[in-house]
Amino acid sequence: METEELLLLLAGAMVLDALFGEPDWLWKRVPHPVVIAGRAIGWLDRRMNLMDDSQAERRRAGILAIVVLVLGAGLLGTLIKNLPFGGLLAMLGAAILLAQRSLTNHVIAVADALEVSLSEGRAAVARIVGRDPESLDEAGVARAAIESAAENFSDGVVAPAFWFAVAGLPGIMVYKLVNTADSMIGHRTPRHQAFGWAAARLDDLMNLIPARLTALLFLAVAMMPEKARTVWRDAPRHRSPNAGWPEAALAAALGLALAGPRRYGSTTVDDPWMNPEGRRTAGTGDIRRAVGHVWRAFFLGLGLVLVLGLLL
C-alpha cells in the first residue's frame, strides 16, 4: 500500500476506535487479538524459559522467542492485508489494536470511583497500574491514573498508529505483540531478567519515536511550547527511556508533579518527579482534565494523519 492509503486507513481506524472502543459483546464471544498474543507469549515462556538453564542460555532463548513471535505476527499481518478487501481488513484490525476509548474509559472510571470513596478509587486504579494501591492517598490515586493516561496514550494509541503508518497491518501487529511481550516478560525479576531482555529492549526501541511524538502532541494542544525545556530536562531522568516523555509533558501541561517515589508490592521505587515545580495534591478534577487533554491530543493526531494522507 502507498503511504497516503495507509494514512487514510489509519484515520478511519482512529475514528472507529474513538466511536466504538472495545465492544464487550464481541470480546466476550471471541478472544481479543492481544489475548491470543498473550497466550502465545505465555506458552513460549513456559516451554523455553527453563530455570535450570544458565542466564546466557535463557537470554538466547528469549531472543529466539521474540524473533519467532515477531516473524509470526508480521507474516499473519501480511497474509491478512493481501486477502480480498485487504484494506478494509487492515483498517478494522488497526481499530481493534488502538486503545483510545478503552484507555479514557478506564481512567475516567478512577475519577468516578474516587468521588465515591478512597477505597473505591484504589480498587479502580489497581486495574490500570501495577503499584500497591493501599499505599496511595487520594492524591496518589489521582496521580497514578494521570500517569497511566500519559504512558498508555503513548503505548496504546500513538505507537500503534505510528507503526501502522510505517508498515501497515504487519507493523501494528508486530508492535502490539512486542508491547504485550514486554508487559508479560520484560521485567527485572529472577524469572524474566534474562529471558525477557530481548522483549524489553525491542519494546524500548519501537517506542523511542512515538513517546517523543506523544510529548509533542501534549505540548501542542496545551499551547505551551515554553514547557518543552521542562520536558527536555525531566524526561531523561525517568527510569524508563520512553515513559518519561509523555509523563513529563502531561505533568507540565496540567501544572502537576507526576511520577516520584512509588511502591510496587514490597518494593519502593525512588523515582524523580516529572515537573517537580507542579502541584502534588491532584484530585478527581485533575484526572478529568488529563482525559480531556488526551482526547485533544488524539484529535490533533487524527487531523495530522488526515492532512498528510490527503496531501501526499
PyMOL commands that set and color helices and strands:
alter all, ss='L'
color gray80, all
select helices_A, chain A and resi 3-20+24-27+33-48+55-81+86-97+100-116+118-125+133-135+138-185+197-206+208-222+225-237+244-254+284-311
alter helices_A, ss='H'
color red, helices_A
select strands_A, chain A and resi 258-264+267-274
alter strands_A, ss='S'
color yellow, strands_A
deselect
rebuild
show_as cartoon
